[in-house]
């Protein structure tokens, strides 16, 4: 499930970077996912934001050309062990690290 959260967080991040949907993105996505998967309780607006933060926390940009465009580094996230940490613990880590760019 954490791999899906990470992937979805990346998709949300990409949509926000492109300027799509504005502030209604989370609510629209939440409504769509809840409608598609009514038995899954993890698609609240708050949890979707955490999924984006989860993605942002572990993907560090690197310079790829002289125009200073950034792209995620190729990293083996399984070796890092991020998917073995329970979601509740990841949310605590996110809360502690939010805004810390180091």
N, C-alpha and C positions, 0 to 999 in steps of 0.2 A: 504494500500500500504506500510506503514511503517513497518508493521510486515513482509511483504515479503522482504523489503530491509534489515531488521535485519537478517532474515533467510539467505538470499543470502550472506550477509556480513560474517556470520558464516561459510557458505560453502567455501567462498573464503579464509577465515582465515585458515580453515582446510587444504585446498589444498596447501596453501603456507607453512604451518607447515610441511607437508609431503614432501615438496620440488618438488611438481609436477609443470610442465610447466615453471618454472623459470619466467623471466620477461615478457614472451609472454602470460602469463595467462590472464591478463586483456584484451589484444587486441583480443585474441581468443574467450574469453567469450563474449566480447562486440559484435563481429561479429556474433557469434552464436545466441545471444539473439535478435539482430536487425533483423537478417534473419528470426527468428521464430516469432517475434512480430514487424513487420515493422511500425506499427502505434504508438508504444510506444517510446517516445523520451528520456527516462531516463536511457538508457543503454550505455552511453558513458564510455570510459576508466576512465575518471575523476570521474564520478558518481559511478562507480563500486568501485573505491578506497575509496570514501566516505562511501559507504555501509560497507566496511570492517572496516573502522575507527569507524563507528557508532556501529558496533558489539563490537569492542575492547573497546570502551569507557565505555560501560555499563556492560560488562561481566568481573567480577573480579575473578581471579583465587584463589583457596584455596588449601592448602596442603591436600592431601588425603591419603598419606602413607609415610613410612620412606624413600622411594626412591625419595621423593619430586616431584612426578608427580603432575601436576595441572589439575584441571577440573573446569568448571564454577560452581559457587554457584547456588543453586536453588533459583531463585528470581521471584517474580510476577511482570513482567515488566509493566503490565497494571496498577497495584497499584502505581508503580513509576511514571506513567504518560508519559513515553517517547514516546508512540505512539500517544499522543494527541498534541505533539509539531509539527508544520509544518516542512516539510523537509528542507526548506530554513533556518529556525531557527536552526534546528539540525546541518546543515552544518556550521553555524556561531559558534555554541557551539563547534563543532569538531575543527574548526580552532583555537579557543581560548584555547582549552584544549590539543591540539596535543603536545605530548612530556611531558606532566605533569603527573607524576605517582602517585600523591597524591590524 
